[in-house]
Each structure stands twice: as structure tokens, then as C-alpha cells.
Amino acid sequence: SKKGAEGRAGRERGGSNESEGTTPGGRSQLEEEAEADIVLARRRREANDRYFQRVNAGVLDVVAKLDEVADAMRGVEMESKEIWGDRDSIETGSVMS
């Protein structure tokens, strides 16, 4: 029948019917689930962004502290060479900057 053909054509184009689980607003259950998935994905991405910002800040802090340690080690090396009279190697230094 013509009415049956129209119903099939509507479903083939993505139309909804009772068996597809439409909601009172006319949206399919699949559409609502997809929207909920998008919201959850956005929340996960935002949480990941916050986490990696904290990780990055921690890495920058560690690098700054390591720079301080390297400076202190160079100072100790210089003092040690002065104490032990190794003035020839003071200019060359064994710790690279």
C-alpha cells in the first residue's frame, strides 16, 4: 500500500516510529544517548586538561629546582678546585652549563 511504502521510506531516511523508542520531545533514544555521550566526553576532556596542566606545572617546578641544584654543584666544584689547587681546570670545568 501507499501508506506502508511512505512509512518505510520515512524510516529509511532516519524517521522515527514507536519501535525506535522516541521520547516525548520527538527525539530518539539514540539521539539522547549520543548527546549524553558528548557531554561525558567533554567532561573527561576538561578533566584531562586540568590533570595535564597540573603535570606540566610539576615538571616546570622540577626543572627549575634541577637548575638550582646544577648551579649549586658548579659552585661546589669551583670551591673544591680552589681548595685543592686545581686552578688549571677551573676555567674548563667538568660540569657543563
mmCIF file as gemmi writes it, N, C-alpha and C atoms, coordinates in Angstrom:
data_model
loop_
_atom_site.group_PDB
_atom_site.id
_atom_site.type_symbol
_atom_site.label_atom_id
_atom_site.label_alt_id
_atom_site.label_comp_id
_atom_site.label_asym_id
_atom_site.label_entity_id
_atom_site.label_seq_id
_atom_site.pdbx_PDB_ins_code
_atom_site.Cartn_x
_atom_site.Cartn_y
_atom_site.Cartn_z
_atom_site.occupancy
_atom_site.B_iso_or_equiv
_atom_site.pdbx_formal_charge
_atom_site.auth_seq_id
_atom_site.auth_asym_id
_atom_site.pdbx_PDB_model_num
ATOM 1 N N . SER Axp A 1 ? 0.837 -1.189 0 1 0 ? 1 A 1
ATOM 2 C CA . SER Axp A 1 ? 0 0 0 1 0 ? 1 A 1
ATOM 3 C C . SER Axp A 1 ? 0.874 1.242 0 1 0 ? 1 A 1
ATOM 4 N N . LYS Axp A 2 ? 0.261 2.334 -0.41 1 0 ? 2 A 1
ATOM 5 C CA . LYS Axp A 2 ? 0.999 3.598 -0.467 1 0 ? 2 A 1
ATOM 6 C C . LYS Axp A 2 ? 1.391 4.07 0.922 1 0 ? 2 A 1
ATOM 7 N N . LYS Axp A 3 ? 0.516 3.91 1.899 1 0 ? 3 A 1
ATOM 8 C CA . LYS Axp A 3 ? 0.807 4.353 3.267 1 0 ? 3 A 1
ATOM 9 C C . LYS Axp A 3 ? 1.952 3.536 3.866 1 0 ? 3 A 1
ATOM 10 N N . GLY Axp A 4 ? 1.991 2.25 3.63 1 0 ? 4 A 1
ATOM 11 C CA . GLY Axp A 4 ? 3.073 1.4 4.112 1 0 ? 4 A 1
ATOM 12 C C . GLY Axp A 4 ? 4.396 1.769 3.472 1 0 ? 4 A 1
ATOM 13 N N . ALA Axp A 5 ? 4.371 2.1 2.202 1 0 ? 5 A 1
ATOM 14 C CA . ALA Axp A 5 ? 5.591 2.498 1.489 1 0 ? 5 A 1
ATOM 15 C C . ALA Axp A 5 ? 6.12 3.814 2.039 1 0 ? 5 A 1
ATOM 16 N N . GLU Axp A 6 ? 5.216 4.746 2.35 1 0 ? 6 A 1
ATOM 17 C CA . GLU Axp A 6 ? 5.644 6.027 2.909 1 0 ? 6 A 1
ATOM 18 C C . GLU Axp A 6 ? 6.284 5.822 4.287 1 0 ? 6 A 1
ATOM 19 N N . GLY Axp A 7 ? 5.724 4.942 5.089 1 0 ? 7 A 1
ATOM 20 C CA . GLY Axp A 7 ? 6.275 4.667 6.417 1 0 ? 7 A 1
ATOM 21 C C . GLY Axp A 7 ? 7.665 4.06 6.328 1 0 ? 7 A 1
ATOM 22 N N . ARG Axp A 8 ? 7.826 3.124 5.385 1 0 ? 8 A 1
ATOM 23 C CA . ARG Axp A 8 ? 9.159 2.517 5.199 1 0 ? 8 A 1
ATOM 24 C C . ARG Axp A 8 ? 10.147 3.555 4.712 1 0 ? 8 A 1
ATOM 25 N N . ALA Axp A 9 ? 9.735 4.406 3.772 1 0 ? 9 A 1
ATOM 26 C CA . ALA Axp A 9 ? 10.625 5.438 3.241 1 0 ? 9 A 1
ATOM 27 C C . ALA Axp A 9 ? 11.035 6.405 4.344 1 0 ? 9 A 1
ATOM 28 N N . GLY Axp A 10 ? 10.104 6.744 5.22 1 0 ? 10 A 1
ATOM 29 C CA . GLY Axp A 10 ? 10.431 7.639 6.329 1 0 ? 10 A 1
ATOM 30 C C . GLY Axp A 10 ? 11.443 7.029 7.269 1 0 ? 10 A 1
ATOM 31 N N . ARG Axp A 11 ? 11.277 5.731 7.555 1 0 ? 11 A 1
ATOM 32 C CA . ARG Axp A 11 ? 12.229 5.054 8.441 1 0 ? 11 A 1
ATOM 33 C C . ARG Axp A 11 ? 13.594 4.927 7.786 1 0 ? 11 A 1
ATOM 34 N N . GLU Axp A 12 ? 13.602 4.698 6.464 1 0 ? 12 A 1
ATOM 35 C CA . GLU Axp A 12 ? 14.874 4.568 5.751 1 0 ? 12 A 1
ATOM 36 C C . GLU Axp A 12 ? 15.627 5.881 5.735 1 0 ? 12 A 1
ATOM 37 N N . ARG Axp A 13 ? 14.915 6.999 5.74 1 0 ? 13 A 1
ATOM 38 C CA . ARG Axp A 13 ? 15.552 8.325 5.757 1 0 ? 13 A 1
ATOM 39 C C . ARG Axp A 13 ? 15.946 8.74 7.168 1 0 ? 13 A 1
ATOM 40 N N . GLY Axp A 14 ? 15.705 7.936 8.154 1 0 ? 14 A 1
ATOM 41 C CA . GLY Axp A 14 ? 16.043 8.295 9.528 1 0 ? 14 A 1
ATOM 42 C C . GLY Axp A 14 ? 14.863 8.746 10.335 1 0 ? 14 A 1
ATOM 43 N N . GLY Axp A 15 ? 13.663 8.632 9.804 1 0 ? 15 A 1
ATOM 44 C CA . GLY Axp A 15 ? 12.483 8.995 10.568 1 0 ? 15 A 1
ATOM 45 C C . GLY Axp A 15 ? 12.314 8.047 11.732 1 0 ? 15 A 1
ATOM 46 N N . SER Axp A 16 ? 11.498 8.412 12.703 1 0 ? 16 A 1
ATOM 47 C CA . SER Axp A 16 ? 11.343 7.547 13.869 1 0 ? 16 A 1
ATOM 48 C C . SER Axp A 16 ? 9.925 7.024 13.944 1 0 ? 16 A 1
ATOM 49 N N . ASN Axp A 17 ? 9.793 5.918 14.648 1 0 ? 17 A 1
ATOM 50 C CA . ASN Axp A 17 ? 8.466 5.372 14.914 1 0 ? 17 A 1
ATOM 51 C C . ASN Axp A 17 ? 8.486 4.783 16.308 1 0 ? 17 A 1
ATOM 52 N N . GLU Axp A 18 ? 7.427 4.177 16.699 1 0 ? 18 A 1
ATOM 53 C CA . GLU Axp A 18 ? 7.29 3.64 18.052 1 0 ? 18 A 1
ATOM 54 C C . GLU Axp A 18 ? 8.369 2.608 18.382 1 0 ? 18 A 1
ATOM 55 N N . SER Axp A 19 ? 8.741 1.772 17.418 1 0 ? 19 A 1
ATOM 56 C CA . SER Axp A 19 ? 9.686 0.699 17.706 1 0 ? 19 A 1
ATOM 57 C C . SER Axp A 19 ? 11.106 1.232 17.904 1 0 ? 19 A 1
ATOM 58 N N . GLU Axp A 20 ? 11.395 2.457 17.431 1 0 ? 20 A 1
ATOM 59 C CA . GLU Axp A 20 ? 12.736 3.019 17.595 1 0 ? 20 A 1
ATOM 60 C C . GLU Axp A 20 ? 12.908 3.69 18.947 1 0 ? 20 A 1
ATOM 61 N N . GLY Axp A 21 ? 11.869 3.884 19.703 1 0 ? 21 A 1
ATOM 62 C CA . GLY Axp A 21 ? 11.967 4.452 21.037 1 0 ? 21 A 1
ATOM 63 C C . GLY Axp A 21 ? 12.051 5.961 21.038 1 0 ? 21 A 1
ATOM 64 N N . THR Axp A 22 ? 11.017 6.613 20.534 1 0 ? 22 A 1
ATOM 65 C CA . THR Axp A 22 ? 11.024 8.073 20.553 1 0 ? 22 A 1
ATOM 66 C C . THR Axp A 22 ? 10.666 8.57 21.946 1 0 ? 22 A 1
ATOM 67 N N . THR Axp A 23 ? 11.163 9.741 22.272 1 0 ? 23 A 1
ATOM 68 C CA . THR Axp A 23 ? 10.889 10.357 23.566 1 0 ? 23 A 1
ATOM 69 C C . THR Axp A 23 ? 9.752 11.358 23.394 1 0 ? 23 A 1
ATOM 70 N N . PRO Axp A 24 ? 9.187 11.845 24.498 1 0 ? 24 A 1
ATOM 71 C CA . PRO Axp A 24 ? 8.08 12.803 24.379 1 0 ? 24 A 1
ATOM 72 C C . PRO Axp A 24 ? 8.446 14.033 23.551 1 0 ? 24 A 1
ATOM 73 N N . GLY Axp A 25 ? 9.721 14.456 23.536 1 0 ? 25 A 1
ATOM 74 C CA . GLY Axp A 25 ? 10.116 15.621 22.749 1 0 ? 25 A 1
ATOM 75 C C . GLY Axp A 25 ? 10.293 15.306 21.282 1 0 ? 25 A 1
ATOM 76 N N . GLY Axp A 26 ? 10.098 14.047 20.889 1 0 ? 26 A 1
ATOM 77 C CA . GLY Axp A 26 ? 10.224 13.66 19.499 1 0 ? 26 A 1
ATOM 78 C C . GLY Axp A 26 ? 11.621 13.201 19.115 1 0 ? 26 A 1
ATOM 79 N N . ARG Axp A 27 ? 12.54 13.189 20.064 1 0 ? 27 A 1
ATOM 80 C CA . ARG Axp A 27 ? 13.908 12.747 19.771 1 0 ? 27 A 1
ATOM 81 C C . ARG Axp A 27 ? 14.032 11.265 20.065 1 0 ? 27 A 1
ATOM 82 N N . SER Axp A 28 ? 14.858 10.618 19.299 1 0 ? 28 A 1
ATOM 83 C CA . SER Axp A 28 ? 15.023 9.183 19.509 1 0 ? 28 A 1
ATOM 84 C C . SER Axp A 28 ? 15.928 8.946 20.709 1 0 ? 28 A 1
ATOM 85 N N . GLN Axp A 29 ? 15.829 7.773 21.234 1 0 ? 29 A 1
ATOM 86 C CA . GLN Axp A 29 ? 16.67 7.388 22.367 1 0 ? 29 A 1
ATOM 87 C C . GLN Axp A 29 ? 18.14 7.434 21.951 1 0 ? 29 A 1
ATOM 88 N N . LEU Axp A 30 ? 18.419 7.063 20.718 1 0 ? 30 A 1
ATOM 89 C CA . LEU Axp A 30 ? 19.784 7.084 20.2 1 0 ? 30 A 1
ATOM 90 C C . LEU Axp A 30 ? 20.341 8.503 20.199 1 0 ? 30 A 1
ATOM 91 N N . GLU Axp A 31 ? 19.52 9.475 19.788 1 0 ? 31 A 1
ATOM 92 C CA . GLU Axp A 31 ? 19.957 10.874 19.786 1 0 ? 31 A 1
ATOM 93 C C . GLU Axp A 31 ? 20.271 11.35 21.202 1 0 ? 31 A 1
ATOM 94 N N . GLU Axp A 32 ? 19.433 10.991 22.146 1 0 ? 32 A 1
ATOM 95 C CA . GLU Axp A 32 ? 19.659 11.402 23.53 1 0 ? 32 A 1
ATOM 96 C C . GLU Axp A 32 ? 20.902 10.743 24.11 1 0 ? 32 A 1
ATOM 97 N N . GLU Axp A 33 ? 21.104 9.459 23.774 1 0 ? 33 A 1
ATOM 98 C CA . GLU Axp A 33 ? 22.312 8.779 24.249 1 0 ? 33 A 1
ATOM 99 C C . GLU Axp A 33 ? 23.564 9.404 23.643 1 0 ? 33 A 1
ATOM 100 N N . ALA Axp A 34 ? 23.487 9.764 22.37 1 0 ? 34 A 1
ATOM 101 C CA . ALA Axp A 34 ? 24.625 10.407 21.708 1 0 ? 34 A 1
ATOM 102 C C . ALA Axp A 34 ? 24.937 11.748 22.369 1 0 ? 34 A 1
ATOM 103 N N . GLU Axp A 35 ? 23.9 12.508 22.682 1 0 ? 35 A 1
ATOM 104 C CA . GLU Axp A 35 ? 24.107 13.8 23.341 1 0 ? 35 A 1
ATOM 105 C C . GLU Axp A 35 ? 24.711 13.61 24.731 1 0 ? 35 A 1
ATOM 106 N N . ALA Axp A 36 ? 24.245 12.597 25.462 1 0 ? 36 A 1
ATOM 107 C CA . ALA Axp A 36 ? 24.805 12.317 26.79 1 0 ? 36 A 1
ATOM 108 C C . ALA Axp A 36 ? 26.265 11.893 26.671 1 0 ? 36 A 1
ATOM 109 N N . ASP Axp A 37 ? 26.589 11.108 25.639 1 0 ? 37 A 1
ATOM 110 C CA . ASP Axp A 37 ? 27.98 10.706 25.412 1 0 ? 37 A 1
ATOM 111 C C . ASP Axp A 37 ? 28.863 11.918 25.125 1 0 ? 37 A 1
ATOM 112 N N . ILE Axp A 38 ? 28.342 12.861 24.358 1 0 ? 38 A 1
ATOM 113 C CA . ILE Axp A 38 ? 29.099 14.076 24.041 1 0 ? 38 A 1
ATOM 114 C C . ILE Axp A 38 ? 29.373 14.873 25.309 1 0 ? 38 A 1
ATOM 115 N N . VAL Axp A 39 ? 28.373 15.001 26.163 1 0 ? 39 A 1
ATOM 116 C CA . VAL Axp A 39 ? 28.543 15.73 27.426 1 0 ? 39 A 1
ATOM 117 C C . VAL Axp A 39 ? 29.598 15.042 28.294 1 0 ? 39 A 1
ATOM 118 N N . LEU Axp A 40 ? 29.516 13.717 28.401 1 0 ? 40 A 1
ATOM 119 C CA . LEU Axp A 40 ? 30.502 12.977 29.197 1 0 ? 40 A 1
ATOM 120 C C . LEU Axp A 40 ? 31.897 13.106 28.606 1 0 ? 40 A 1
ATOM 121 N N . ALA Axp A 41 ? 32.01 13.056 27.285 1 0 ? 41 A 1
ATOM 122 C CA . ALA Axp A 41 ? 33.316 13.203 26.634 1 0 ? 41 A 1
ATOM 123 C C . ALA Axp A 41 ? 33.902 14.58 26.905 1 0 ? 41 A 1
ATOM 124 N N . ARG Axp A 42 ? 33.058 15.608 26.887 1 0 ? 42 A 1
ATOM 125 C CA . ARG Axp A 42 ? 33.52 16.97 27.175 1 0 ? 42 A 1
ATOM 126 C C . ARG Axp A 42 ? 34.044 17.058 28.611 1 0 ? 42 A 1
ATOM 127 N N . ARG Axp A 43 ? 33.315 16.452 29.536 1 0 ? 43 A 1
ATOM 128 C CA . ARG Axp A 43 ? 33.755 16.468 30.94 1 0 ? 43 A 1
ATOM 129 C C . ARG Axp A 43 ? 35.088 15.732 31.111 1 0 ? 43 A 1
ATOM 130 N N . ARG Axp A 44 ? 35.235 14.574 30.435 1 0 ? 44 A 1
ATOM 131 C CA . ARG Axp A 44 ? 36.501 13.826 30.519 1 0 ? 44 A 1
ATOM 132 C C . ARG Axp A 44 ? 37.646 14.641 29.94 1 0 ? 44 A 1
ATOM 133 N N . ARG Axp A 45 ? 37.389 15.293 28.808 1 0 ? 45 A 1
ATOM 134 C CA . ARG Axp A 45 ? 38.435 16.109 28.178 1 0 ? 45 A 1
ATOM 135 C C . ARG Axp A 45 ? 38.837 17.27 29.092 1 0 ? 45 A 1
ATOM 136 N N . GLU Axp A 46 ? 37.87 17.923 29.714 1 0 ? 46 A 1
ATOM 137 C CA . GLU Axp A 46 ? 38.174 19.024 30.628 1 0 ? 46 A 1
ATOM 138 C C . GLU Axp A 46 ? 38.962 18.525 31.835 1 0 ? 46 A 1
ATOM 139 N N . ALA Axp A 47 ? 38.589 17.355 32.364 1 0 ? 47 A 1
ATOM 140 C CA . ALA Axp A 47 ? 39.324 16.778 33.495 1 0 ? 47 A 1
ATOM 141 C C . ALA Axp A 47 ? 40.748 16.422 33.069 1 0 ? 47 A 1
ATOM 142 N N . ASN Axp A 48 ? 40.896 15.852 31.868 1 0 ? 48 A 1
ATOM 143 C CA . ASN Axp A 48 ? 42.231 15.539 31.361 1 0 ? 48 A 1
ATOM 144 C C . ASN Axp A 48 ? 43.067 16.803 31.196 1 0 ? 48 A 1
ATOM 145 N N . ASP Axp A 49 ? 42.46 17.869 30.683 1 0 ? 49 A 1
ATOM 146 C CA . ASP Axp A 49 ? 43.176 19.136 30.511 1 0 ? 49 A 1
ATOM 147 C C . ASP Axp A 49 ? 43.669 19.659 31.854 1 0 ? 49 A 1
ATOM 148 N N . ARG Axp A 50 ? 42.803 19.607 32.876 1 0 ? 50 A 1
ATOM 149 C CA . ARG Axp A 50 ? 43.215 20.073 34.21 1 0 ? 50 A 1
ATOM 150 C C . ARG Axp A 50 ? 44.357 19.217 34.743 1 0 ? 50 A 1
ATOM 151 N N . TYR Axp A 51 ? 44.264 17.902 34.565 1 0 ? 51 A 1
ATOM 152 C CA . TYR Axp A 51 ? 45.309 16.991 35.037 1 0 ? 51 A 1
ATOM 153 C C . TYR Axp A 51 ? 46.645 17.305 34.362 1 0 ? 51 A 1
ATOM 154 N N . PHE Axp A 52 ? 46.641 17.46 33.037 1 0 ? 52 A 1
ATOM 155 C CA . PHE Axp A 52 ? 47.887 17.714 32.334 1 0 ? 52 A 1
ATOM 156 C C . PHE Axp A 52 ? 48.443 19.102 32.627 1 0 ? 52 A 1
ATOM 157 N N . GLN Axp A 53 ? 47.593 20.057 32.954 1 0 ? 53 A 1
ATOM 158 C CA . GLN Axp A 53 ? 48.086 21.366 33.394 1 0 ? 53 A 1
ATOM 159 C C . GLN Axp A 53 ? 48.835 21.225 34.718 1 0 ? 53 A 1
ATOM 160 N N . ARG Axp A 54 ? 48.292 20.392 35.634 1 0 ? 54 A 1
ATOM 161 C CA . ARG Axp A 54 ? 48.986 20.162 36.907 1 0 ? 54 A 1
ATOM 162 C C . ARG Axp A 54 ? 50.295 19.424 36.685 1 0 ? 54 A 1
ATOM 163 N N . VAL Axp A 55 ? 50.295 18.427 35.803 1 0 ? 55 A 1
ATOM 164 C CA . VAL Axp A 55 ? 51.523 17.683 35.494 1 0 ? 55 A 1
ATOM 165 C C . VAL Axp A 55 ? 52.56 18.637 34.908 1 0 ? 55 A 1
ATOM 166 N N . ASN Axp A 56 ? 52.147 19.483 33.963 1 0 ? 56 A 1
ATOM 167 C CA . ASN Axp A 56 ? 53.068 20.423 33.345 1 0 ? 56 A 1
ATOM 168 C C . ASN Axp A 56 ? 53.654 21.376 34.386 1 0 ? 56 A 1
ATOM 169 N N . ALA Axp A 57 ? 52.822 21.879 35.29 1 0 ? 57 A 1
ATOM 170 C CA . ALA Axp A 57 ? 53.315 22.772 36.339 1 0 ? 57 A 1
ATOM 171 C C . ALA Axp A 57 ? 54.329 22.045 37.224 1 0 ? 57 A 1
ATOM 172 N N . GLY Axp A 58 ? 54.072 20.783 37.529 1 0 ? 58 A 1
ATOM 173 C CA . GLY Axp A 58 ? 55.008 19.989 38.326 1 0 ? 58 A 1
ATOM 174 C C . GLY Axp A 58 ? 56.331 19.795 37.61 1 0 ? 58 A 1
ATOM 175 N N . VAL Axp A 59 ? 56.27 19.525 36.31 1 0 ? 59 A 1
ATOM 176 C CA . VAL Axp A 59 ? 57.507 19.344 35.531 1 0 ? 59 A 1
ATOM 177 C C . VAL Axp A 59 ? 58.31 20.64 35.517 1 0 ? 59 A 1
ATOM 178 N N . LEU Axp A 60 ? 57.633 21.758 35.295 1 0 ? 60 A 1
ATOM 179 C CA . LEU Axp A 60 ? 58.335 23.046 35.283 1 0 ? 60 A 1
ATOM 180 C C . LEU Axp A 60 ? 58.983 23.333 36.634 1 0 ? 60 A 1
ATOM 181 N N . ASP Axp A 61 ? 58.303 22.98 37.718 1 0 ? 61 A 1
ATOM 182 C CA . ASP Axp A 61 ? 58.852 23.168 39.063 1 0 ? 61 A 1
ATOM 183 C C . ASP Axp A 61 ? 60.103 22.31 39.258 1 0 ? 61 A 1
ATOM 184 N N . VAL Axp A 62 ? 60.049 21.063 38.83 1 0 ? 62 A 1
ATOM 185 C CA . VAL Axp A 62 ? 61.201 20.168 38.965 1 0 ? 62 A 1
ATOM 186 C C . VAL Axp A 62 ? 62.375 20.68 38.14 1 0 ? 62 A 1
ATOM 187 N N . VAL Axp A 63 ? 62.118 21.138 36.934 1 0 ? 63 A 1
ATOM 188 C CA . VAL Axp A 63 ? 63.193 21.653 36.081 1 0 ? 63 A 1
ATOM 189 C C . VAL Axp A 63 ? 63.845 22.866 36.735 1 0 ? 63 A 1
ATOM 190 N N . ALA Axp A 64 ? 63.05 23.748 37.308 1 0 ? 64 A 1
ATOM 191 C CA . ALA Axp A 64 ? 63.603 24.926 37.987 1 0 ? 64 A 1
ATOM 192 C C . ALA Axp A 64 ? 64.475 24.503 39.169 1 0 ? 64 A 1
ATOM 193 N N . LYS Axp A 65 ? 64.021 23.526 39.938 1 0 ? 65 A 1
ATOM 194 C CA . LYS Axp A 65 ? 64.81 23.054 41.079 1 0 ? 65 A 1
ATOM 195 C C . LYS Axp A 65 ? 66.09 22.375 40.613 1 0 ? 65 A 1
ATOM 196 N N . LEU Axp A 66 ? 66.022 21.618 39.523 1 0 ? 66 A 1
ATOM 197 C CA . LEU Axp A 66 ? 67.232 20.979 38.994 1 0 ? 66 A 1
ATOM 198 C C . LEU Axp A 66 ? 68.235 22.024 38.511 1 0 ? 66 A 1
ATOM 199 N N . ASP Axp A 67 ? 67.761 23.111 37.943 1 0 ? 67 A 1
ATOM 200 C CA . ASP Axp A 67 ? 68.661 24.197 37.546 1 0 ? 67 A 1
ATOM 201 C C . ASP Axp A 67 ? 69.371 24.772 38.767 1 0 ? 67 A 1
ATOM 202 N N . GLU Axp A 68 ? 68.629 24.939 39.869 1 0 ? 68 A 1
ATOM 203 C CA . GLU Axp A 68 ? 69.244 25.435 41.103 1 0 ? 68 A 1
ATOM 204 C C . GLU Axp A 68 ? 70.303 24.457 41.615 1 0 ? 68 A 1
ATOM 205 N N . VAL Axp A 69 ? 70.003 23.171 41.566 1 0 ? 69 A 1
ATOM 206 C CA . VAL Axp A 69 ? 70.947 22.146 42.011 1 0 ? 69 A 1
ATOM 207 C C . VAL Axp A 69 ? 72.195 22.177 41.134 1 0 ? 69 A 1
ATOM 208 N N . ALA Axp A 70 ? 72.018 22.29 39.819 1 0 ? 70 A 1
ATOM 209 C CA . ALA Axp A 70 ? 73.166 22.333 38.905 1 0 ? 70 A 1
ATOM 210 C C . ALA Axp A 70 ? 74.035 23.55 39.197 1 0 ? 70 A 1
ATOM 211 N N . ASP Axp A 71 ? 73.411 24.701 39.462 1 0 ? 71 A 1
ATOM 212 C CA . ASP Axp A 71 ? 74.186 25.903 39.816 1 0 ? 71 A 1
ATOM 213 C C . ASP Axp A 71 ? 74.962 25.674 41.106 1 0 ? 71 A 1
ATOM 214 N N . ALA Axp A 72 ? 74.308 25.081 42.092 1 0 ? 72 A 1
ATOM 215 C CA . ALA Axp A 72 ? 74.986 24.81 43.365 1 0 ? 72 A 1
ATOM 216 C C . ALA Axp A 72 ? 76.147 23.837 43.159 1 0 ? 72 A 1
ATOM 217 N N . MET Axp A 73 ? 75.963 22.824 42.335 1 0 ? 73 A 1
ATOM 218 C CA . MET Axp A 73 ? 77.032 21.857 42.067 1 0 ? 73 A 1
ATOM 219 C C . MET Axp A 73 ? 78.221 22.529 41.383 1 0 ? 73 A 1
ATOM 220 N N . ARG Axp A 74 ? 77.954 23.458 40.457 1 0 ? 74 A 1
ATOM 221 C CA . ARG Axp A 74 ? 79.05 24.18 39.809 1 0 ? 74 A 1
ATOM 222 C C . ARG Axp A 74 ? 79.817 25.005 40.84 1 0 ? 74 A 1
ATOM 223 N N . GLY Axp A 75 ? 79.082 25.625 41.759 1 0 ? 75 A 1
ATOM 224 C CA . GLY Axp A 75 ? 79.738 26.406 42.815 1 0 ? 75 A 1
ATOM 225 C C . GLY Axp A 75 ? 80.606 25.528 43.702 1 0 ? 75 A 1
ATOM 226 N N . VAL Axp A 76 ? 80.114 24.366 44.082 1 0 ? 76 A 1
ATOM 227 C CA . VAL Axp A 76 ? 80.882 23.441 44.914 1 0 ? 76 A 1
ATOM 228 C C . VAL Axp A 76 ? 82.113 22.959 44.153 1 0 ? 76 A 1
ATOM 229 N N . GLU Axp A 77 ? 81.958 22.687 42.883 1 0 ? 77 A 1
ATOM 230 C CA . GLU Axp A 77 ? 83.099 22.248 42.075 1 0 ? 77 A 1
ATOM 231 C C . GLU Axp A 77 ? 84.182 23.329 42.051 1 0 ? 77 A 1
ATOM 232 N N . MET Axp A 78 ? 83.781 24.561 41.854 1 0 ? 78 A 1
ATOM 233 C CA . MET Axp A 78 ? 84.743 25.667 41.832 1 0 ? 78 A 1
ATOM 234 C C . MET Axp A 78 ? 85.456 25.777 43.178 1 0 ? 78 A 1
ATOM 235 N N . GLU Axp A 79 ? 84.694 25.732 44.266 1 0 ? 79 A 1
ATOM 236 C CA . GLU Axp A 79 ? 85.311 25.821 45.597 1 0 ? 79 A 1
ATOM 237 C C . GLU Axp A 79 ? 86.275 24.666 45.829 1 0 ? 79 A 1
ATOM 238 N N . SER Axp A 80 ? 85.885 23.493 45.435 1 0 ? 80 A 1
ATOM 239 C CA . SER Axp A 80 ? 86.73 22.315 45.611 1 0 ? 80 A 1
ATOM 240 C C . SER Axp A 80 ? 88.035 22.463 44.849 1 0 ? 80 A 1
ATOM 241 N N . LYS Axp A 81 ? 87.962 22.936 43.625 1 0 ? 81 A 1
ATOM 242 C CA . LYS Axp A 81 ? 89.171 23.129 42.823 1 0 ? 81 A 1
ATOM 243 C C . LYS Axp A 81 ? 90.063 24.196 43.43 1 0 ? 81 A 1
ATOM 244 N N . GLU Axp A 82 ? 89.455 25.252 43.985 1 0 ? 82 A 1
ATOM 245 C CA . GLU Axp A 82 ? 90.248 26.299 44.641 1 0 ? 82 A 1
ATOM 246 C C . GLU Axp A 82 ? 90.958 25.738 45.868 1 0 ? 82 A 1
ATOM 247 N N . ILE Axp A 83 ? 90.244 24.933 46.642 1 0 ? 83 A 1
ATOM 248 C CA . ILE Axp A 83 ? 90.817 24.36 47.859 1 0 ? 83 A 1
ATOM 249 C C . ILE Axp A 83 ? 91.963 23.421 47.517 1 0 ? 83 A 1
ATOM 250 N N . TRP Axp A 84 ? 91.806 22.608 46.523 1 0 ? 84 A 1
ATOM 251 C CA . TRP Axp A 84 ? 92.802 21.593 46.191 1 0 ? 84 A 1
ATOM 252 C C . TRP Axp A 84 ? 93.839 22.097 45.199 1 0 ? 84 A 1
ATOM 253 N N . GLY Axp A 85 ? 93.78 23.362 44.845 1 0 ? 85 A 1
ATOM 254 C CA . GLY Axp A 85 ? 94.801 23.95 43.987 1 0 ? 85 A 1
ATOM 255 C C . GLY Axp A 85 ? 94.734 23.508 42.547 1 0 ? 85 A 1
ATOM 256 N N . ASP Axp A 86 ? 93.603 23.101 42.078 1 0 ? 86 A 1
ATOM 257 C CA . ASP Axp A 86 ? 93.449 22.635 40.699 1 0 ? 86 A 1
ATOM 258 C C . ASP Axp A 86 ? 92.975 23.806 39.831 1 0 ? 86 A 1
ATOM 259 N N . ARG Axp A 87 ? 93.761 24.875 39.839 1 0 ? 87 A 1
ATOM 260 C CA . ARG Axp A 87 ? 93.343 26.104 39.167 1 0 ? 87 A 1
ATOM 261 C C . ARG Axp A 87 ? 93.349 25.973 37.648 1 0 ? 87 A 1
ATOM 262 N N . ASP Axp A 88 ? 94.132 25.072 37.096 1 0 ? 88 A 1
ATOM 263 C CA . ASP Axp A 88 ? 94.18 24.928 35.641 1 0 ? 88 A 1
ATOM 264 C C . ASP Axp A 88 ? 92.847 24.466 35.071 1 0 ? 88 A 1
ATOM 265 N N . SER Axp A 89 ? 92.126 23.627 35.811 1 0 ? 89 A 1
ATOM 266 C CA . SER Axp A 89 ? 90.871 23.089 35.265 1 0 ? 89 A 1
ATOM 267 C C . SER Axp A 89 ? 89.65 23.902 35.699 1 0 ? 89 A 1
ATOM 268 N N . ILE Axp A 90 ? 89.861 24.991 36.434 1 0 ? 90 A 1
ATOM 269 C CA . ILE Axp A 90 ? 88.722 25.809 36.866 1 0 ? 90 A 1
ATOM 270 C C . ILE Axp A 90 ? 88.023 26.427 35.657 1 0 ? 90 A 1
ATOM 271 N N . GLU Axp A 91 ? 88.812 26.876 34.687 1 0 ? 91 A 1
ATOM 272 C CA . GLU Axp A 91 ? 88.23 27.508 33.506 1 0 ? 91 A 1
ATOM 273 C C . GLU Axp A 91 ? 87.457 26.513 32.656 1 0 ? 91 A 1
ATOM 274 N N . THR Axp A 92 ? 87.948 25.28 32.548 1 0 ? 92 A 1
ATOM 275 C CA . THR Axp A 92 ? 87.284 24.301 31.684 1 0 ? 92 A 1
ATOM 276 C C . THR Axp A 92 ? 86.096 23.682 32.382 1 0 ? 92 A 1
ATOM 277 N N . GLY Axp A 93 ? 86.227 23.331 33.668 1 0 ? 93 A 1
ATOM 278 C CA . GLY Axp A 93 ? 85.12 22.777 34.441 1 0 ? 93 A 1
ATOM 279 C C . GLY Axp A 93 ? 84.658 21.44 33.892 1 0 ? 93 A 1
ATOM 280 N N . SER Axp A 94 ? 84.265 20.557 34.792 1 0 ? 94 A 1
ATOM 281 C CA . SER Axp A 94 ? 83.79 19.236 34.368 1 0 ? 94 A 1
ATOM 282 C C . SER Axp A 94 ? 82.279 19.194 34.289 1 0 ? 94 A 1
ATOM 283 N N . VAL Axp A 95 ? 81.611 20.194 34.841 1 0 ? 95 A 1
ATOM 284 C CA . VAL Axp A 95 ? 80.14 20.233 34.789 1 0 ? 95 A 1
ATOM 285 C C . VAL Axp A 95 ? 79.754 21.245 33.731 1 0 ? 95 A 1
ATOM 286 N N . MET Axp A 96 ? 79.044 20.785 32.734 1 0 ? 96 A 1
ATOM 287 C CA . MET Axp A 96 ? 78.638 21.663 31.625 1 0 ? 96 A 1
ATOM 288 C C . MET Axp A 96 ? 77.462 22.511 32.068 1 0 ? 96 A 1
ATOM 289 N N . SER Axp A 97 ? 77.401 23.738 31.545 1 0 ? 97 A 1
ATOM 290 C CA . SER Axp A 97 ? 76.282 24.624 31.894 1 0 ? 97 A 1
ATOM 291 C C . SER Axp A 97 ? 75.284 24.69 30.794 1 0 ? 97 A 1
